[in-house]
Amino acid sequence: MRIAKTAPDALKILWKGKVFFKPKDVKTIEAELQKRGYNFNDKNLMMALKSSKFLTRKGDKKSYLYVQKHPYIEDDENDN
């Protein structure tokens, strides 16, 4: 099992695990990370979600949903 030391790396692990197949809100993403032992502060998590190249944000301010732009494949390992 790979350990993520940063919020962007933890999001990649969730992406690889197909968590973002369906849109998720921030609270659901935080809960999924906590189940895996990750507890990033809100600012770090929000910046990672916003800058992620494999996720897209939908919805209105304060009720955003995040969903994958494309499925994870092994060749995406070098992508952010």
C-alpha positions in Angstrom: 0.0 0.0 0.0 1.3 3.4 -1.0 1.4 6.2 1.7 0.6 9.7 0.6 2.4 12.5 2.4 0.6 15.3 0.6 -3.1 16.1 -0.2 -2.5 15.8 -4.0 -0.9 12.4 -3.5 -3.8 11.2 -1.4 -6.3 12.4 -4.0 -4.4 10.3 -6.6 -4.8 7.3 -4.4 -8.6 7.9 -4.2 -8.7 8.4 -8.0 -6.8 5.2 -8.5 -9.4 3.5 -6.2 -12.2 4.8 -8.4 -13.6 7.0 -5.6 -14.2 9.8 -8.1 -16.2 7.7 -10.6 -19.3 9.5 -9.3 -19.3 13.1 -8.1 -18.4 13.6 -4.5 -18.7 16.6 -2.2 -15.9 17.8 0.0 -17.3 16.2 3.2 -17.5 12.8 1.5 -13.9 13.2 0.2 -12.7 14.2 3.7 -14.5 11.1 5.1 -13.0 8.8 2.6 -9.5 10.2 3.4 -10.1 9.9 7.1 -11.1 6.2 6.6 -7.6 5.7 5.1 -5.9 7.6 7.9 -5.4 11.0 6.2 -6.3 14.2 8.0 -5.2 17.1 5.9 -6.3 20.6 6.9 -9.1 22.3 4.9 -6.8 24.7 3.1 -4.4 22.0 1.8 -7.3 19.7 0.7 -9.2 22.5 -1.1 -6.0 23.7 -2.9 -5.3 20.1 -4.0 -8.9 19.6 -5.3 -8.8 22.9 -7.1 -5.4 22.3 -8.8 -6.0 18.6 -9.6 -5.6 17.9 -13.3 -7.7 14.7 -13.2 -10.7 16.2 -11.4 -13.3 18.6 -12.5 -15.5 20.7 -10.3 -19.2 21.1 -10.8 -22.0 23.0 -9.0 -22.3 26.2 -7.1 -20.0 27.9 -4.6 -20.0 26.1 -1.2 -21.7 23.1 -2.8 -19.1 21.9 -5.3 -18.9 18.3 -6.5 -15.7 16.8 -7.7 -15.6 14.1 -10.4 -12.9 12.5 -12.5 -12.2 13.9 -15.9 -11.2 10.4 -17.1 -10.6 7.0 -15.4 -7.2 6.2 -13.9 -4.9 4.1 -16.0 -1.3 3.1 -15.2 0.1 5.5 -17.8 -1.3 8.4 -15.8 1.1 7.7 -13.0 3.3 10.7 -14.1 0.3 13.0 -14.5 -0.8 15.4 -11.7 
